[in-house]
Amino acid sequence: LKVNYLVSNTNLSYETTVSQILNGDKIAKEVSKRTGIPIKFTAVREDIASEIKDHEFKIMPIHIFMMPPWRKFEE
């Protein structure tokens, strides 16, 4: 199996913060550097995608479809 690209997908569902995404990108960049495989995009929850400014990689907005069981009790 040949890997052509990496995806930075720091995704903790509704718990994900911009800081976590940026830290995940640092790790992905290091993996990219060590392997020579480029990063294609960063997956970001769609409701916080606009908070990421001047990003090095293309942003792929994602929609969360599944509600974590513990969130049902919080609402």
Backbone as JSON, one array per atom type, in Angstrom:
{
  "sequence": "LKVNYLVSNTNLSYETTVSQILNGDKIAKEVSKRTGIPIKFTAVREDIASEIKDHEFKIMPIHIFMMPPWRKFEE",
  "N": [[0.85, -1.18, 0.0], [0.75, 2.05, -1.01], [1.41, 5.19, 0.33], [0.35, 8.34, -0.43], [-0.22, 10.88, 0.55], [-0.48, 12.69, 3.67], [-2.9, 13.27, 6.25], [-3.77, 15.68, 8.52], [-5.51, 15.07, 11.26], [-6.64, 15.95, 13.88], [-8.89, 15.19, 15.91], [-11.29, 15.4, 18.23], [-13.98, 15.16, 18.36], [-16.66, 17.07, 19.54], [-15.11, 18.19, 21.47], [-12.78, 19.24, 20.5], [-10.26, 21.71, 20.17], [-8.96, 24.79, 18.79], [-6.29, 25.14, 19.45], [-5.5, 22.46, 19.95], [-5.73, 21.44, 17.36], [-3.73, 22.9, 16.01], [-1.47, 22.02, 17.41], [-1.59, 19.32, 16.7], [-1.03, 19.58, 14.0], [1.66, 20.29, 14.12], [2.81, 17.88, 14.88], [2.07, 16.3, 12.68], [3.53, 17.63, 10.69], [6.13, 16.99, 11.46], [6.09, 14.21, 11.09], [5.69, 14.2, 8.33], [8.06, 15.41, 7.5], [9.95, 13.49, 8.29], [9.19, 11.26, 6.8], [8.91, 12.09, 4.21], [6.5, 12.34, 2.99], [3.96, 14.35, 1.79], [1.68, 16.68, 3.43], [-1.71, 16.69, 2.86], [-4.12, 17.99, 3.69], [-5.7, 19.65, 6.51], [-8.02, 18.4, 8.71], [-10.84, 19.91, 10.06], [-13.29, 20.68, 12.45], [-16.32, 21.93, 11.23], [-17.6, 24.14, 12.45], [-15.61, 25.53, 13.77], [-13.73, 26.08, 11.91], [-13.35, 28.58, 10.7], [-11.9, 29.92, 12.59], [-9.27, 29.35, 12.29], [-6.6, 30.87, 11.09], [-4.52, 32.04, 8.38], [-3.42, 29.52, 7.64], [-1.11, 26.88, 7.11], [-1.73, 24.6, 5.64], [-4.27, 23.25, 3.45], [-7.61, 23.63, 4.52], [-9.95, 21.26, 5.52], [-13.15, 21.28, 6.09], [-15.11, 19.51, 8.45], [-18.08, 17.74, 9.34], [-19.64, 16.83, 12.32], [-21.3, 13.92, 12.88], [-22.07, 12.04, 14.75], [-23.26, 11.93, 18.03], [-21.53, 12.03, 20.98], [-22.1, 9.73, 23.65], [-22.02, 10.8, 26.3], [-22.58, 13.5, 25.94], [-25.28, 13.69, 25.49], [-26.43, 13.74, 27.95], [-25.67, 16.15, 28.93], [-27.08, 18.16, 27.74]],
  "CA": [[0.0, 0.0, 0.0], [1.54, 3.28, -1.11], [0.8, 6.37, 0.93], [0.71, 9.51, -1.22], [-0.4, 12.09, 1.34], [-0.91, 12.6, 5.06], [-3.97, 14.17, 6.66], [-3.73, 16.03, 9.93], [-6.9, 14.91, 11.71], [-6.71, 16.04, 15.33], [-10.34, 15.28, 16.03], [-11.87, 14.9, 19.47], [-15.4, 15.47, 18.22], [-17.04, 18.41, 20.01], [-14.13, 18.65, 22.46], [-11.61, 19.74, 19.79], [-9.99, 23.14, 20.23], [-8.03, 25.28, 17.77], [-4.95, 24.84, 19.96], [-5.23, 21.05, 19.7], [-5.54, 21.27, 15.92], [-2.42, 23.44, 15.67], [-0.48, 21.09, 17.95], [-1.63, 18.13, 15.85], [-0.33, 19.92, 12.76], [3.1, 20.22, 14.39], [3.17, 16.46, 14.84], [1.94, 15.87, 11.29], [4.67, 18.19, 9.96], [7.31, 16.19, 11.8], [5.94, 12.93, 10.38], [5.91, 14.51, 6.92], [9.49, 15.67, 7.33], [10.68, 12.23, 8.45], [8.8, 10.27, 5.79], [8.91, 12.66, 2.87], [5.13, 12.31, 2.47], [3.37, 15.67, 2.04], [0.37, 16.8, 4.07], [-2.72, 17.13, 1.87], [-4.99, 18.97, 4.33], [-6.02, 19.52, 7.93], [-9.45, 18.26, 8.97], [-11.25, 20.8, 11.15], [-14.74, 20.74, 12.64], [-16.78, 23.07, 10.42], [-18.0, 25.32, 13.24], [-14.44, 26.28, 14.24], [-12.79, 26.21, 10.78], [-13.07, 30.0, 10.44], [-11.0, 30.42, 13.62], [-7.9, 29.03, 11.92], [-6.18, 31.91, 10.15], [-3.19, 31.91, 7.77], [-3.0, 28.14, 7.87], [-0.13, 26.37, 6.15], [-2.32, 23.55, 4.83], [-5.67, 23.4, 3.08], [-8.56, 23.24, 5.57], [-11.08, 20.43, 5.09], [-14.18, 21.33, 7.14], [-15.84, 18.26, 8.65], [-19.3, 17.83, 10.13], [-19.75, 15.74, 13.28], [-22.61, 13.3, 12.74], [-22.41, 11.22, 15.91], [-23.24, 12.59, 19.33], [-20.97, 11.17, 22.02], [-23.15, 9.41, 24.63], [-21.99, 11.68, 27.47], [-23.14, 14.82, 25.6], [-26.74, 13.62, 25.56], [-26.83, 14.05, 29.32], [-25.28, 17.53, 29.23], [-27.99, 19.12, 27.1]],
  "C": [[0.89, 1.24, 0.0], [0.75, 4.44, -0.51], [1.29, 7.6, 0.16], [0.67, 10.81, -0.43], [-0.74, 11.74, 2.78], [-2.06, 13.58, 5.27], [-3.79, 14.43, 8.15], [-5.17, 16.05, 10.42], [-6.93, 14.84, 13.23], [-8.18, 16.27, 15.67], [-10.8, 14.6, 17.31], [-13.35, 15.25, 19.52], [-15.66, 16.9, 18.7], [-16.05, 18.99, 21.02], [-12.91, 19.3, 21.8], [-11.49, 21.25, 19.9], [-9.02, 23.52, 19.1], [-6.6, 24.97, 18.19], [-4.58, 23.38, 19.72], [-4.97, 20.78, 18.22], [-4.14, 21.75, 15.52], [-1.3, 22.56, 16.21], [-0.43, 19.8, 17.14], [-0.91, 18.37, 14.53], [1.18, 19.88, 12.95], [3.59, 18.78, 14.32], [3.12, 15.94, 13.41], [3.11, 16.39, 10.44], [5.94, 17.41, 10.23], [7.26, 14.83, 11.1], [6.21, 13.13, 8.89], [7.4, 14.7, 6.62], [10.28, 14.36, 7.36], [10.39, 11.23, 7.34], [8.91, 10.78, 4.36], [7.54, 12.66, 2.21], [4.47, 13.65, 2.8], [2.01, 15.6, 2.74], [-0.6, 17.37, 3.05], [-3.64, 18.2, 2.46], [-5.1, 18.7, 5.81], [-7.53, 19.44, 8.07], [-9.8, 19.08, 10.2], [-12.77, 20.8, 11.24], [-15.26, 22.03, 12.01], [-17.13, 24.31, 11.23], [-16.82, 26.09, 13.81], [-13.42, 26.51, 13.12], [-12.41, 27.67, 10.53], [-12.11, 30.6, 11.47], [-9.53, 30.17, 13.29], [-7.49, 29.96, 10.79], [-4.78, 31.61, 9.61], [-2.61, 30.52, 7.95], [-2.09, 27.65, 6.74], [-0.73, 25.35, 5.19], [-3.77, 23.89, 4.49], [-6.54, 22.92, 4.24], [-9.68, 22.43, 4.94], [-12.11, 20.46, 6.22], [-14.91, 19.99, 7.23], [-17.05, 18.51, 9.55], [-19.34, 16.61, 11.06], [-21.18, 15.2, 13.21], [-23.04, 12.53, 13.99], [-22.28, 12.03, 17.19], [-22.63, 11.63, 20.34], [-22.02, 10.94, 23.11], [-23.18, 10.36, 25.83], [-22.57, 13.06, 27.18], [-24.66, 14.83, 25.68], [-27.23, 14.04, 26.94], [-26.52, 15.49, 29.71], [-26.31, 18.53, 28.73], [-29.34, 19.18, 27.78]]
}
